[in-house]
Amino acid sequence: MEDDRISYHESVRRVFHESIKPAGITNIWDRFEAQGMGGDPDKRCPFCMAGARCDLCSNGPCRADASKDKRGVCGITADGMAMRMMLLRNVMGASTYHYHTEQTIKTLRATASGQTPFSIQEPEKLRVFAERLGLDTSSSDSEIAERLCDFAEKDFNRKHSEPSKIVEALATDERKEVWRKLDIFPGGVHGEMMRATSSCLTNVDGYYQSLALKAMRMGIAMAYQSQIVNEYCQDVLFGIPRPHTMRVDLGVLDPDYVNALPNGHEPFLGFAMVQLARKPEWQEKAKAAGAKGLRVIANIEAGQEMIQRWTMDDAFSGFTGNWITQEAVLASGCVDLFACDMNCSMPIDPLYAEQYRFRLIPVSDLVSFEGITERVDYEPEKAEEQAATLLEMAIDNFSGRRASAKPVSGLPTGEAVVGFSTESILEALGGTLDPLLDALKEGTIRGVAGLVSCTTLRNSGQDTHSIAVAKELIKQDILVLSLGCGNGAMQVAGLCLPDAVELAGPGLKGLCEKLGVPPVLSYGTCTDTGRLADLLAAVSSALGDVPIPDLPVVAAAPEYMEQKATIDAVFAVALGLYTYVNPVPTITGGPNLVKLLTEDCREVTGGIMNVETDAVKAVDGMLAHIESKRKKLGI
């Protein structure tokens, strides 16, 4: 396979050539090729690619063709098929986002009662957030935290017909008015997931417009109840992200250390492991096993949660990369423990554990691997005990791994400035949004892009398209806020360093130099999409309650991958944003649905979806949208 089809990153390409291929072990790149795809969409099933295929009942699989009015046996059109499958994917995205949130609420509640190794790190944020939700904040931090947990859980469990108090408290008045007119102002997220899933049953709702509105409604519930509540409560527990430098890329893995890697999306046991690893007695245990010391290394989105909030030291020693990096991480020959929570741990990992001699341990009751029976399912009240068990496993593994797994040496290491949040951006701007707003009004920067992305091999090597889009955006004086697995791409590629201003347009370069920030701001994980929506609400308010669809802002998912990404995109359209997605979604068989999402929604919610496989053309489209909004605002 050509290097440009493997990855943008030299480190991943090196491990592929020096460890994975010589071992003859199955890997994501060869498996992609083996599907008969080779990156060529013409080699895939045209009905599947178009979303015009359904196997939900025993009369199928059915294929639909809109040009011939060929429908499924039940009579559903290609538009209905495509949107119904998108809605089902969105249910999976919403449920996994919300699973994380409920674990966060459980952890905050246990912490408030003194039953975890954690503490309330940000009491002021706790009080501010509680006040925004209309809660009494006249009591102790612990009591406020418990009151917040009670309020959130009650809202999560409202019926779909009972309007969410969280959405009412946090969304802008203009958006709430639009959503009520469209009947997409949501109830509780559990009720919305049930309603959406029930609607997708055969012969229930086959109308693409109705299904699209249900997807938006569930997306709104998810963004405010799941994402915002999750991230703000994690801030309360583990600290508000603030800018600091972090080591990144596969060179953070030193084979002479015991390397424990929390992996996935939930950071709880990762933080607990770091707290223990920073204690001298745990470093001594690792040295007694023959290692130079003990390190906890961050991975994927759990790693993003960790590195955004906590600074680096020799016990918490860096970040590897996003999910496609995973097999390269495991094949580096440096891993002693891979602790897998509720997302982004691959079914193939047991084969890598056997080949490269590391302990593979599920730490969520959602996660299971074939042949792996040992597990440590996270419980907040047992977090310290469970973290100790995991670190003991890593230390016990070291000598065997060091003796039998040949490490890949000399892998590159870089740095990234991480830890931007609404609060830290305000701090960088002197406590007010005015410098950013002035820069927008004066044309110093043309607009802002929220790059909320995964990573995929569909059209290019890992991260190649995302990085090309980000470089083109900053070249056009568009400030980028980066989230999700795409954030890992930006960090490892060097775009989250102040030096990257040399790639930016003159206006953005001058602003970044003045503020001392990179042109791509590392803004967190995919769950921070809600945080981004809350920031846009603040910008709207600061500009005099400008409707969100009229802001010179775009959302971009240059390499979306899975179900969480599809519900993020649908929410962005409901929020009123121009939303760029790549690869082309599997909906093209439904021409009316395509028209709804790419054109007609502009008159419904103010947002639209745009698709384009060429990075320069994609940014041209985003810039044209931004310039039209600047003209509308008279700036």
C-alpha positions in Angstrom: 0.0 0.0 0.0 1.3 3.5 -0.8 2.3 5.6 2.1 -0.2 8.4 1.2 -3.0 5.8 1.7 -1.8 4.8 5.1 -1.5 8.0 7.1 -0.4 11.6 7.1 1.8 10.8 10.1 5.3 9.5 9.7 5.1 7.7 13.0 2.1 5.5 11.9 3.7 4.8 8.6 6.9 3.7 10.3 5.2 1.3 12.6 3.2 -0.1 9.7 6.4 -0.9 7.7 8.7 -1.9 10.6 6.4 -3.9 12.8 2.9 -4.6 11.5 3.8 -5.8 8.0 6.9 -7.9 9.0 4.7 -9.6 11.7 2.1 -10.4 9.0 -0.7 -9.4 11.5 -4.0 -8.2 10.2 -4.4 -4.4 10.1 -6.9 -1.7 9.3 -5.2 -0.7 6.0 -5.0 -4.2 4.6 -8.6 -5.0 5.8 -9.8 -1.8 4.0 -8.1 -3.0 0.8 -9.5 -6.5 1.2 -13.0 -5.2 1.1 -12.4 -4.8 -2.6 -12.7 -1.0 -2.1 -9.2 0.3 -2.7 -10.6 3.7 -1.9 -12.7 3.5 -5.1 -16.4 4.1 -4.4 -17.3 2.6 -7.7 -16.3 -0.8 -6.4 -18.8 -0.7 -3.5 -22.5 -1.7 -3.6 -24.2 1.3 -5.3 -27.4 0.8 -3.3 -25.5 0.7 0.0 -23.5 3.7 -0.9 -26.6 5.6 -1.8 -28.5 4.5 1.4 -31.2 3.0 -0.8 -31.0 -0.5 0.8 -33.0 -1.9 3.7 -33.0 -5.2 5.5 -35.1 -4.3 8.5 -37.8 -6.9 7.8 -38.0 -10.4 6.4 -39.2 -9.2 3.0 -35.8 -7.7 2.4 -33.1 -6.8 1.7 -34.9 -4.3 -0.5 -33.3 -1.9 -2.9 -34.9 1.3 -4.1 -34.3 3.5 -7.1 -35.9 7.0 -7.0 -35.4 7.5 -10.8 -37.8 4.6 -11.5 -40.0 4.9 -8.4 -38.7 1.5 -7.4 -39.6 1.1 -3.7 -39.2 -1.4 -0.9 -41.8 -4.1 -0.5 -43.6 -2.1 2.1 -43.6 0.9 -0.3 -40.9 3.0 1.4 -39.1 5.3 -1.0 -35.3 5.7 -1.4 -35.6 9.0 0.5 -37.3 7.2 3.4 -34.9 4.4 3.5 -31.8 6.7 3.6 -33.2 9.0 6.3 -34.5 6.1 8.4 -31.1 4.5 8.5 -29.5 7.9 9.3 -31.9 8.3 12.2 -31.1 4.8 13.5 -27.4 5.6 13.4 -28.2 8.8 15.3 -29.9 6.8 18.0 -26.6 4.9 18.5 -24.7 8.1 18.6 -27.0 9.7 21.1 -27.1 6.7 23.3 -23.3 6.3 23.5 -22.9 10.1 24.2 -25.4 9.8 26.9 -24.0 6.7 28.5 -20.8 8.7 29.0 -22.8 11.5 30.5 -24.6 9.2 33.0 -21.2 7.8 34.1 -20.1 11.4 34.7 -23.2 12.2 36.7 -22.7 9.0 38.7 -19.1 10.0 39.4 -20.0 13.6 40.4 -22.6 12.3 42.8 -20.2 9.8 44.4 -17.5 12.5 44.6 -19.9 14.9 46.3 -20.5 12.3 49.0 -16.7 11.7 49.4 -16.7 8.2 47.9 -14.2 8.6 45.1 -10.5 9.7 44.9 -11.6 12.8 43.0 -12.7 16.2 44.3 -14.7 19.2 43.1 -11.9 21.1 41.4 -13.9 24.0 40.0 -16.5 25.1 42.7 -17.1 28.4 40.9 -18.0 26.6 37.6 -20.3 24.3 39.6 -22.1 27.3 41.0 -22.3 29.2 37.7 -23.6 26.2 35.8 -26.1 25.5 38.6 -27.3 29.1 38.5 -27.8 28.9 34.7 -30.0 25.9 35.3 -32.0 27.9 37.8 -30.8 25.9 40.9 -30.3 27.1 44.4 -26.6 27.7 45.1 -26.8 29.0 48.6 -25.5 25.8 50.2 -22.2 23.8 50.2 -20.4 22.6 47.1 -21.4 19.0 47.8 -25.0 19.9 48.2 -25.1 21.9 45.0 -23.4 19.0 43.1 -26.0 16.6 44.4 -28.8 19.0 43.5 -27.3 19.4 40.0 -27.2 15.6 39.6 -30.8 15.3 40.7 -31.9 18.0 38.3 -30.0 16.5 35.3 -31.2 13.0 35.8 -34.8 14.2 36.1 -34.5 16.1 32.9 -32.9 13.1 31.1 -35.9 11.0 32.0 -38.6 13.4 30.9 -41.0 12.0 28.4 -40.5 13.3 24.9 -43.7 15.3 25.3 -42.3 17.1 28.4 -40.0 20.0 27.3 -36.5 19.8 28.5 -35.6 22.3 31.2 -31.9 22.0 30.3 -32.5 23.1 26.7 -34.8 25.8 27.9 -32.1 27.2 30.2 -29.1 27.0 27.8 -30.3 27.6 24.3 -30.7 31.0 22.7 -34.2 32.5 22.6 -34.1 32.7 18.8 -33.2 29.0 18.4 -35.9 28.0 20.9 -38.5 29.9 18.9 -37.5 28.2 15.7 -37.4 24.7 17.3 -40.9 25.2 18.8 -42.3 26.3 15.5 -40.9 23.1 13.9 -42.0 20.9 16.8 -38.4 19.9 17.4 -37.9 21.4 20.9 -37.1 18.2 22.7 -38.1 16.4 25.8 -35.8 14.2 27.8 -33.0 12.5 25.8 -34.2 9.0 26.9 -37.7 9.8 25.6 -36.4 11.2 22.4 -34.2 8.1 21.7 -37.2 5.8 22.4 -39.5 7.9 20.1 -36.9 7.9 17.3 -36.2 4.2 17.5 -39.9 3.4 17.6 -40.4 5.5 14.5 -37.9 3.5 12.6 -39.9 0.2 12.9 -41.1 -1.2 9.6 -44.4 0.4 8.6 -44.3 3.2 11.2 -42.7 6.3 9.8 -41.3 6.1 6.3 -41.5 9.8 5.4 -38.1 11.4 5.0 -39.1 14.9 6.2 -40.7 13.6 9.4 -37.7 11.3 10.1 -35.3 14.2 9.5 -37.1 16.4 12.0 -37.1 13.6 14.6 -33.3 13.3 14.1 -32.8 17.0 14.7 -35.0 16.9 17.8 -33.0 14.1 19.2 -29.8 15.8 18.3 -30.8 19.0 20.2 -31.6 16.9 23.3 -28.3 15.1 23.0 -26.2 18.3 22.5 -27.6 20.1 25.6 -28.5 17.2 27.9 -25.6 14.9 27.1 -22.7 16.9 25.7 -22.9 20.2 27.7 -23.9 18.5 31.0 -21.1 16.0 30.5 -18.3 18.4 29.7 -19.3 21.0 32.3 -19.5 18.3 35.0 -16.2 16.9 34.0 -14.8 20.4 34.3 -16.1 20.6 37.8 -14.5 17.3 38.7 -11.2 17.5 36.8 -10.6 21.2 36.0 -11.5 23.7 33.3 -9.2 23.2 30.3 -6.5 25.9 30.2 -3.7 26.2 27.7 -0.5 24.3 28.3 2.0 22.3 26.3 1.7 18.5 25.8 4.0 16.0 24.1 2.3 14.2 21.2 2.8 11.4 18.7 4.1 7.8 19.0 7.5 8.9 20.3 5.9 9.5 23.7 6.0 5.7 24.1 9.4 4.7 25.7 9.9 0.9 25.9 12.0 1.2 29.0 9.1 2.5 31.0 6.0 0.7 32.2 3.3 2.2 29.9 -0.3 2.1 31.0 -2.7 3.4 28.3 -6.3 4.3 29.2 -8.2 4.2 25.9 -11.6 5.3 24.7 -13.8 8.2 25.6 -14.3 8.1 29.4 -11.4 9.6 31.4 -12.3 8.5 34.9 -9.9 5.6 35.5 -7.3 7.4 33.4 -7.3 10.3 35.9 -7.3 7.9 38.8 -4.3 6.1 37.4 -2.4 9.4 36.9 -3.1 10.3 40.5 -1.5 7.1 41.7 1.4 7.1 39.2 2.5 10.5 40.5 3.1 9.0 43.9 6.8 7.9 44.6 5.8 4.5 45.8 4.3 3.6 42.5 7.3 4.8 40.6 9.4 2.6 42.9 7.3 -0.4 42.2 7.9 0.1 38.5 11.7 0.4 39.0 11.7 -2.7 41.1 10.3 -4.5 38.1 13.3 -3.3 36.0 11.7 -0.3 34.4 12.9 3.3 34.4 9.5 4.3 35.9 5.8 4.2 35.4 3.9 6.3 32.8 0.3 6.8 32.0 -0.1 7.7 28.3 -3.3 9.3 26.8 -5.1 7.9 23.8 -8.0 8.9 21.6 -10.9 10.8 23.2 -10.3 9.7 26.8 -6.8 11.0 26.2 -8.1 14.3 24.9 -10.3 14.7 28.0 -7.1 14.1 30.1 -4.6 16.2 28.2 -7.0 19.2 27.9 -7.2 19.5 31.7 -4.0 18.1 33.3 -0.4 19.2 32.6 2.4 16.9 31.6 5.0 15.4 33.9 7.1 12.2 33.9 4.1 10.1 35.2 1.6 11.6 32.7 3.7 11.7 29.7 1.9 12.6 26.5 -0.7 11.7 23.9 -0.4 9.2 21.0 -3.1 10.0 18.5 -6.6 9.2 17.3 -8.4 6.0 16.7 -6.8 4.9 13.4 -3.4 5.2 15.2 -4.5 2.4 17.6 -3.0 -0.6 15.9 0.3 1.3 15.4 0.3 2.2 19.1 -0.2 -1.5 20.0 2.4 -2.7 17.5 5.0 -0.2 18.8 6.2 -2.9 21.3 5.9 -0.4 24.1 2.5 -1.1 25.7 2.0 -2.9 28.9 -1.7 -2.2 29.6 -4.5 -1.1 27.3 -7.5 -0.3 29.4 -10.6 0.0 27.2 -13.7 2.1 28.1 -16.9 2.5 26.2 -15.8 3.7 22.8 -13.1 3.3 20.1 -11.4 0.1 21.2 -11.2 -2.2 18.2 -12.5 -5.8 18.0 -9.0 -6.8 16.6 -7.2 -5.8 19.8 -6.9 -9.3 21.3 -4.7 -10.4 18.4 -2.4 -7.5 19.0 -2.3 -8.2 22.7 -1.1 -11.8 21.9 1.4 -10.6 19.3 2.9 -7.7 21.2 2.5 -9.0 24.8 0.3 -6.5 26.6 -2.7 -6.8 29.0 -6.0 -5.9 27.3 -8.6 -5.1 29.9 -12.1 -3.8 29.3 -13.0 -1.2 32.0 -16.6 -0.6 30.9 -19.5 -3.0 31.0 -20.3 -2.0 27.4 -17.0 -3.4 26.1 -16.2 -7.1 25.4 -13.5 -8.8 23.3 -13.4 -12.3 22.0 -11.2 -14.5 24.2 -10.7 -11.8 26.9 -12.4 -12.8 30.2 -10.5 -10.5 32.6 -12.2 -7.1 33.1 -12.4 -4.2 35.6 -15.7 -2.5 35.0 -15.5 1.1 36.3 -17.4 2.0 39.5 -16.9 5.5 40.9 -16.7 4.3 44.5 -13.9 1.8 43.6 -12.0 4.1 41.3 -8.8 4.2 43.3 -8.8 0.5 44.0 -9.5 -0.3 40.3 -6.7 2.1 39.2 -4.3 0.3 41.5 -5.3 -3.0 40.0 -4.7 -1.8 36.5 -1.3 -0.3 37.3 -0.3 -3.5 39.1 -1.2 -5.4 35.9 1.0 -3.0 33.8 3.9 -3.4 36.1 3.6 -7.2 36.2 3.5 -7.3 32.4 6.7 -5.2 31.9 9.4 -7.9 32.1 7.6 -10.3 29.8 6.8 -7.6 27.3 10.3 -6.2 27.4 11.8 -9.7 26.8 9.5 -10.7 23.9 8.2 -7.7 22.0 10.7 -5.8 19.9 10.0 -2.1 20.1 10.1 0.3 17.2 12.8 2.8 18.1 13.2 6.4 17.4 9.6 7.3 16.7 9.0 11.0 16.3 7.7 13.2 19.2 6.1 16.6 18.8 4.4 19.1 21.0 1.0 20.8 20.9 -0.6 23.6 22.9 -3.8 22.1 24.3 -6.5 23.1 26.7 -8.7 25.8 25.1 -12.2 26.2 26.4 -14.7 29.0 26.5 -13.2 30.2 29.8 -9.6 30.0 28.6 -10.4 31.7 25.3 -12.0 34.5 27.3 -8.9 34.7 29.6 -6.6 34.8 26.5 -8.8 37.7 25.2 -8.5 39.6 28.5 -11.8 38.4 30.0 -14.1 39.6 27.2 -15.0 38.5 23.6 -14.4 42.0 22.4 -10.9 41.4 20.8 -12.3 38.4 18.8 -15.4 40.3 17.8 -13.4 43.3 16.8 -11.1 41.1 14.7 -14.2 39.7 13.0 -15.7 43.1 12.4 -12.5 44.6 11.1 -11.9 41.6 8.8 -8.6 40.7 10.5 -10.1 37.2 10.6 -13.0 36.4 8.2 -14.7 33.8 10.4 -14.5 30.8 12.7 -14.7 27.1 11.8 -15.5 24.4 14.4 -13.7 21.4 13.1 -15.5 18.5 14.7 -14.2 15.4 13.1 -13.3 11.8 13.3 -10.7 10.1 11.0 -11.4 7.6 8.2 -9.7 5.8 5.4 -12.6 6.3 2.9 -11.0 8.8 0.6 -7.4 9.2 1.8 -4.8 8.1 4.3 -5.5 8.8 8.0 -6.0 12.5 8.7 -4.7 13.6 5.3 -7.9 15.4 4.3 -8.6 16.9 7.7 -5.1 18.4 7.8 -5.5 19.7 4.2 -8.8 21.4 5.1 -7.4 22.9 8.3 -4.4 24.3 6.5 -6.6 25.8 3.8 -9.0 27.4 6.4 -6.2 29.1 8.3 -4.6 30.2 5.0 -7.9 32.0 4.4 -7.8 33.8 7.8 -10.4 31.5 9.4 -9.7 30.6 13.0 -10.1 26.9 13.7 -11.5 25.4 16.9 -10.6 21.7 16.7 -12.5 18.9 18.4 -12.8 15.1 18.4 -10.4 12.6 16.7 -9.6 15.4 14.2 -8.1 17.3 17.1 -5.5 14.6 17.5 -4.7 15.0 13.8 -4.1 18.7 14.3 -2.0 18.2 17.4 0.3 15.6 15.9 0.6 17.5 12.6 1.9 20.6 14.5 -1.1 22.9 13.7 -1.7 23.5 17.4 1.6 25.2 17.9 2.3 29.0 17.7 4.8 28.3 14.9 1.8 27.2 12.7 1.0 30.9 12.2 3.4 30.8 9.4 0.8 28.8 7.5 -2.0 31.3 8.3 -3.2 34.3 6.3 -1.8 37.7 7.4 -4.8 38.7 9.4 -5.1 35.5 11.4 -1.3 35.4 11.8 -1.3 38.9 13.3 -4.1 38.1 15.7 -2.5 34.9 16.9 0.9 36.5 17.4 -0.8 39.3 19.4 -2.6 36.8 21.6 0.2 34.2 21.7 -2.1 31.4 20.5 -1.9 28.9 17.6 -4.2 29.3 14.5 -5.8 26.0 15.4 -7.1 26.0 19.0 -7.3 22.5 20.6 -10.9 22.7 21.9 -11.5 19.1 23.1 -13.3 16.0 22.2 -16.4 15.1 20.2 -18.5 15.6 23.3 -17.3 19.2 23.3 -19.6 19.9 20.4 -22.1 21.1 23.0 -19.4 23.3 24.5 -18.9 24.8 21.0 -22.7 25.5 20.7 -22.6 27.3 24.1 -19.7 29.4 22.9 -21.7 30.4 19.8 -24.6 31.4 22.0 -22.2 33.7 23.9 -20.9 35.2 20.6 -24.5 35.7 19.5 -25.3 37.5 22.7 -22.2 39.7 22.6 -23.1 40.8 19.0 -26.5 41.9 20.2 -28.4 38.6 19.9 -27.5 38.0 16.3 -29.2 34.7 15.2 -26.7 31.9 15.1 -27.4 31.2 11.4 -26.3 34.7 10.7 -22.9 34.4 12.3 -19.7 34.1 10.1 -19.2 30.6 11.5 -19.1 27.1 9.9 -18.9 23.5 11.2 -16.6 21.1 9.4 -16.3 17.3 9.7 -13.6 16.6 7.0 -13.3 12.9 8.0 -16.4 11.8 9.8 -16.5 8.1 10.6 -19.4 6.8 12.7 -22.7 7.2 14.5 -21.7 10.0 16.9 -20.5 12.1 14.0 -23.9 11.8 12.1 -25.9 13.1 15.1 -23.4 15.9 15.6 -23.9 16.9 11.9 -27.7 16.8 12.2 -27.5 18.9 15.4 -25.3 21.4 13.6 -27.9 21.8 10.9 -30.6 22.2 13.5 -28.5 24.8 15.2 -28.4 26.7 12.0 -24.8 26.1 10.9 -23.3 25.6 7.4 -22.0 22.1 8.0 -19.3 20.6 5.8 -19.1 16.8 5.8 -16.8 14.3 4.1 -17.0 11.5 2.9 -20.3 11.9 1.0 -22.9 10.4 3.4 -24.9 7.3 2.3 -28.0 9.3 1.4 -27.4 10.1 -2.3 -30.1 7.6 -3.4 -32.7 9.9 -1.9 -32.8 13.0 -4.1 -35.5 14.7 -2.1 -33.6 14.0 1.1 -30.4 15.4 -0.4 -32.2 18.5 -1.5 -33.7 18.9 2.0 -30.4 18.7 3.8 -28.2 20.6 1.2 -30.7 23.3 0.2 -34.1 23.5 1.7 -33.0 23.4 5.4 -31.6 26.9 4.9 -35.2 28.1 4.9 -36.2 25.8 7.8 -33.5 25.9 10.4 -31.0 28.2 8.7 -28.4 25.4 8.5 -27.4 23.3 5.5 -25.1 20.3 4.8 -22.4 20.6 2.2 -20.3 17.8 0.8 -17.1 18.0 -1.2 -14.1 15.7 -1.5 -11.6 18.3 -2.6 -10.1 20.3 0.3 -9.6 23.6 -1.6 -13.1 23.5 -3.0 -14.5 22.6 0.4 -12.9 25.6 2.0 -14.0 27.8 -0.9 -17.6 26.9 -0.1 -17.1 27.6 3.6 -15.5 30.9 2.9 -18.3 31.9 0.5 -20.8 31.2 3.2 -18.8 33.2 5.8 -18.5 36.2 3.4 -22.2 36.1 2.7 -22.9 36.3 6.5 -20.3 39.1 6.9 -22.2 41.0 4.2 -25.5 40.4 5.8 -24.2 41.7 9.1 -22.5 44.7 7.4 -19.0 43.8 8.5 
